[in-house]
């Protein structure tokens, strides 16, 4: 995989993880 694919996936994963962590 190229960084062009990896970086958006990392950002998407971080946003998804933050959504789970901050929900009660």
N, CA, C and O atoms as a Tinker XYZ file with bonds, in Angstrom:
    96  protein
     1  N      0.838000   -1.209000    0.000000    73     2
     2  CA     0.000000    0.000000    0.000000    64     1     3
     3  C      0.871000    1.257000    0.000000    63     2     4     5
     4  O      1.934000    1.296000    0.619000    81     3
     5  N      0.398000    2.272000   -0.704000    73     3     6
     6  CA     1.131000    3.540000   -0.728000    64     5     7
     7  C      0.634000    4.457000    0.379000    63     6     8     9
     8  O     -0.448000    4.251000    0.930000    81     7
     9  N      1.421000    5.456000    0.695000    73     7    10
    10  CA     1.038000    6.395000    1.763000    64     9    11
    11  C     -0.245000    7.124000    1.387000    63    10    12    13
    12  O     -0.972000    7.594000    2.262000    81    11
    13  N     -0.530000    7.220000    0.078000    73    11    14
    14  CA    -1.749000    7.886000   -0.388000    64    13    15
    15  C     -2.981000    7.160000    0.138000    63    14    16    17
    16  O     -4.027000    7.774000    0.350000    81    15
    17  N     -2.858000    5.855000    0.347000    73    15    18
    18  CA    -3.968000    5.062000    0.886000    64    17    19
    19  C     -3.876000    4.964000    2.403000    63    18    20    21
    20  O     -4.891000    5.017000    3.098000    81    19
    21  N     -2.651000    4.822000    2.913000    73    19    22
    22  CA    -2.464000    4.584000    4.347000    64    21    23
    23  C     -2.869000    5.784000    5.195000    63    22    24    25
    24  O     -3.562000    5.625000    6.201000    81    23
    25  N     -2.444000    6.980000    4.800000    73    23    26
    26  CA    -2.722000    8.150000    5.634000    64    25    27
    27  C     -4.216000    8.415000    5.830000    63    26    28    29
    28  O     -4.627000    8.648000    6.967000    81    27
    29  N     -5.054000    8.393000    4.782000    73    27    30
    30  CA    -6.500000    8.561000    4.989000    64    29    31
    31  C     -7.073000    7.475000    5.899000    63    30    32    33
    32  O     -7.978000    7.749000    6.687000    81    31
    33  N     -6.561000    6.251000    5.801000    73    31    34
    34  CA    -7.048000    5.175000    6.664000    64    33    35
    35  C     -6.703000    5.447000    8.117000    63    34    36    37
    36  O     -7.515000    5.190000    9.007000    81    35
    37  N     -5.512000    5.963000    8.367000    73    35    38
    38  CA    -5.103000    6.281000    9.738000    64    37    39
    39  C     -5.999000    7.376000   10.312000    63    38    40    41
    40  O     -6.459000    7.273000   11.449000    81    39
    41  N     -6.244000    8.422000    9.529000    73    39    42
    42  CA    -7.106000    9.521000    9.988000    64    41    43
    43  C     -8.516000    8.996000   10.258000    63    42    44    45
    44  O     -9.136000    9.350000   11.261000    81    43
    45  N     -9.015000    8.151000    9.356000    73    43    46
    46  CA   -10.352000    7.584000    9.505000    64    45    47
    47  C    -10.415000    6.737000   10.773000    63    46    48    49
    48  O    -11.400000    6.797000   11.509000    81    47
    49  N     -9.376000    5.951000   11.033000    73    47    50
    50  CA    -9.338000    5.090000   12.213000    64    49    51
    51  C     -9.289000    5.910000   13.495000    63    50    52    53
    52  O     -9.953000    5.576000   14.477000    81    51
    53  N     -8.500000    6.988000   13.485000    73    51    54
    54  CA    -8.392000    7.845000   14.673000    64    53    55
    55  C     -9.743000    8.488000   14.982000    63    54    56    57
    56  O    -10.168000    8.518000   16.137000    81    55
    57  N    -10.416000    8.999000   13.954000    73    55    58
    58  CA   -11.725000    9.621000   14.174000    64    57    59
    59  C    -12.719000    8.585000   14.703000    63    58    60    61
    60  O    -13.506000    8.881000   15.601000    81    59
    61  N    -12.682000    7.368000   14.145000    73    59    62
    62  CA   -13.585000    6.306000   14.574000    64    61    63
    63  C    -13.299000    5.912000   16.018000    63    62    64    65
    64  O    -14.227000    5.713000   16.802000    81    63
    65  N    -12.024000    5.798000   16.372000    73    63    66
    66  CA   -11.637000    5.432000   17.734000    64    65    67
    67  C    -12.044000    6.528000   18.719000    63    66    68    69
    68  O    -12.548000    6.231000   19.802000    81    67
    69  N    -11.831000    7.773000   18.354000    73    67    70
    70  CA   -12.197000    8.886000   19.230000    64    69    71
    71  C    -13.707000    8.913000   19.452000    63    70    72    73
    72  O    -14.172000    9.202000   20.555000    81    71
    73  N    -14.470000    8.611000   18.401000    73    71    74
    74  CA   -15.931000    8.584000   18.533000    64    73    75
    75  C    -16.349000    7.526000   19.555000    63    74    76    77
    76  O    -17.240000    7.767000   20.370000    81    75
    77  N    -15.708000    6.360000   19.513000    73    75    78
    78  CA   -16.041000    5.285000   20.457000    64    77    79
    79  C    -15.603000    5.658000   21.873000    63    78    80    81
    80  O    -16.351000    5.469000   22.832000    81    79
    81  N    -14.386000    6.188000   21.995000    73    79    82
    82  CA   -13.844000    6.483000   23.325000    64    81    83
    83  C    -14.642000    7.560000   24.048000    63    82    84    85
    84  O    -14.810000    7.490000   25.265000    81    83
    85  N    -15.133000    8.552000   23.316000    73    83    86
    86  CA   -15.814000    9.665000   23.982000    64    85    87
    87  C    -17.307000    9.426000   24.165000    63    86    88    89
    88  O    -17.978000   10.213000   24.831000    81    87
    89  N    -17.835000    8.353000   23.586000    73    87    90
    90  CA   -19.252000    8.034000   23.830000    64    89    91
    91  C    -19.382000    7.314000   25.164000    63    90    92    93
    92  O    -18.538000    6.483000   25.502000    81    91
    93  N    -20.409000    7.615000   25.911000    73    91    94
    94  CA   -20.615000    6.981000   27.228000    64    93    95
    95  C    -20.962000    5.502000   27.101000    63    94    96
    96  O    -21.165000    4.827000   28.110000    81    95
